[in-house]
Amino acid sequence: MSSSKSSRHSKNLKRAWPYLALSTFIVALDQWSKTRIQKSIPLDGQIRLNAFLNLTDVENRGAAFSFLNGHAAWPNLLFLGLAGTVTPVILVWILGLPKTQRRLSLALCLILGGAVGNALDRLRYGYVIDFIQVHYGIWYYPAFNVADSAITVGACLLFWHFLRTGSRKHPPAS
């Protein structure tokens, strides 16, 4: 590798390390919280925190927010394959971004941390542990976890980023 290429990679890694550290923190928080839930609440049990929030222990064999839950093993394999494909792409993308792309870097690191957190569950258990349950009266939102939350916030930031930057790249037609 030439010295200029090595220097560029070193600068990119130096610029990206806070985002990669945040991704690592998300994975650690996600895995820690799931372990605490499994030790504290029996499977499908609940702890009512207030009028709209419960902690529960749910085995989600589907996607985020229990989408496709209850199907055969194929969703687990699909999402493991997706995480295995997307993770290196996101890593390369983050490392290649200029310093000015903070919102995009943040969005990608949230998605990366969430994807890795849920992929670890799929590898270890064959399902994802969900435990945050929001409800109002008799309406219950599907249980989710820290990783799902990070992916959702990251996806919203990514969408916002492309809405804001997309309008600058394509001038209005005359």
N, C-alpha and C positions, 0 to 999 in steps of 0.2 A: 504494500500500500504506500502511495506517495505521501510525503510529509504534509502537503497541503490538504490532501484528503483526510489524513489522520487528524490534522488540526481542526478541520471542519466538523468531523465526527465528535471530537472532544468538546468543541463549542456547543454543538447541538445537545450533547448529553448534559453538559453543565447547565444549559438553559432549561432543559426538560426535567431535570431531577426533582424540582418541587412537585411537578405534576405526577411524576412516577411515584414519588413518596406518598402523595395523596391517594393514588390508586392502591398502593400497598396498605395504607391506613384503612381504606374502605374495606379491603379484603379482610384485614385483621379484625376490624370492628364487626363485620358481618359474621365471621366465623365464631368470634367470642360470644356475640349475642345469641347465636343459634345454640351454642353449647350450653350457655346459661339457661336458656328456655328449656332445652331437653332435660336438664338436671332439675328444673324447678316445677315443670308442669307435665302431667301425664299426657300421652298422646290423645289428641282431640279434647283435652281439658281446657278450662278457661279461667283466667283471673280478670275480674271486672275492675278496671282502673277508674272509670267514671261513666257518665251517662252515654258516652259515644265511643269509648275505646276499651278494648279487651286485649289481653295477651293470651295466646293460645298456642298449641303445638300441632301443626298440620303437616302431613306429608304431601307435598305437591309434586305429582309426577308429570305435570304439564308445563306450561310456560308461565310467565309473570302473571300474577293475580289469578292463578289457578286456571287460566285458559288452557284447554285440552286436558285438564286433569281428569283422571279416570279412564283414559285410553290405555292401550297396550304400551309396550316398551318403546315404540317408535318415537314418541316425542322426546324421550330422554336421549336417545341416540342422535336425533336431529339437532337438538340444542347443544349437545356436546360437540358435534361436528361443526356447528355454527360458531360456537365459542372458540374452538380450535383454529378455525379459519380467520375469524374476525380479530382475535387477540394480536397476532403478529402484524396484521394490517394496521391496526390502531397504533401499535407501538412504533412502527416505521413512520406512520403519519405524524404522530406527536414529535418524534425526533427530527422530522424534516420541516416542521413549522418554524417560521420566523418568530422572533421575540414579541413582535407586535400582535400576534394571534392568540392573546390570552384567553378570550372567551371560547374560542375553538379548542384550545388546549385543555381548558377546564372541562368542557363538555365531553371531550374524548376520554379524559382520565376518569371521569365519573362512570362513563359507560364501560370502560376497561375494568375498573375495580369491581363493578357490579357483575359483569360477565364472568370474571374469574371467580368471584365469591360463589355464585350459583353453580358454576362448572365444578368447583371443588366438591360441593354437595352431591352433584350428579355422579361424580367419580367415586366418592366414598360410600354413598348410600343408595344410589339409583333413583333418587328423588331430591327435591329441594325442601328445606325446612322453612315454612312460613309461620309467622307468629304475631304480626300486628294486624288487629282486626278493628276496623272502623265501622260503626253502625249508628243508626238513628231509628228509634222505635223498633219496628219489626224488619226494617231494611238493613241488610248486612252487606258490606263490600267484601269481596274475596280477600282472604288473608294475604299478607305480603311480608317482605323482610327488608333489611338494610340494603342489600344488593339491588332488589327491585326498585327501591326508592332512588338509589344512585343512578341506575339506568334511566329511570323516568325523568329525573331532573336533568341528566346529561342529554337525553334526547330532546327535551324542551329547549335547552340552551343551544343545541346543534340546529334545531329548527329555527330558532330566533336568529342565530348567526347567519344562516343561509338566507333568511328573509331580508336581513339588513344588508348583507354584502351582495346578494343577488341583484338587488335593484340598482346598485352602482355599476355592475358589470354589463348590464344591458340597457343602453340608453333608450328612451321612449322613441317609438317610430314617429316619423314626421308626417 
